[in-house]
């Protein structure tokens, strides 16, 4: 299991200071969880959540593996020099924020094919891997591409030295089972399943839309939220643990965000 950290950004209407983050990371660590997934864009300011995580794990001496991400905006990149400068800045800022000497798993963050298929970018990142600043190069697959079976990025895994992927995989969103999971298993690519609980909607906890206020991310698309709730009602004895175990049947690890330690406990009961 991997601790997802987007919730630490406050996007769910809850404020997370370093003390609250420490409580969750300390408890998870003591329960044997050793990996955190984060991104520079989590938080009001760039690297905000990365910095909080970096401070917590350094002060508490928690030996977590760290997954973080990078992006490529082709509109801002005019040539190879600018591209490498931008990638270098992103990597250095993440390392500094996380207080790490290297990134364990560095993910291309859910970008388009045009943003992904840039040889110069991956040549640069593979050099940083040789330099020891990155241990593994990875991609977080954009889910709308998965739903359309537009999977060109998977054709470039070997060429770009990518050995891990992240993809949406849960009881409701099973699109990755069609091609993504089989292809990755054939290529011996490590699979992270994200959104295993569909933002908590596959825990059996929610029965109606009344539970969500306008600050809740699930309020942004009430049509989809209702579809998942209606779907969840048809699953006998649905629980967070049942949903996570389903995802683990298809993925090597799952990424889960936790608001408190009680949610972690519920998966260990």
Buried (B, 14 or more C-beta within 10 A) or exposed (E): BBBBBBBBBBBBEEEBEBEBBBBBBBBBBEBEBBBBBBBBBBBEEBBBBBBBBBBBBEEEEBEBBBBBBBBBEEEEBEEBEEBBEBBBEBBEBBBEBBBBEBBBBBBBBBBBEEBBBBEBBBEBBBEBBEEEBBBBBBBBBBBEBBEEEEBEBBEBBEEBBBBBBBBBBBBBBEBBEEEBBEBBEEEEBBBBBBBBBBBBBBBBBBEEEEBBEEEBBBBEEEEBBBEBBEBBEEBEEBBBBBBBEBBBEBBEBBBBBBBEBEBBEBBEE
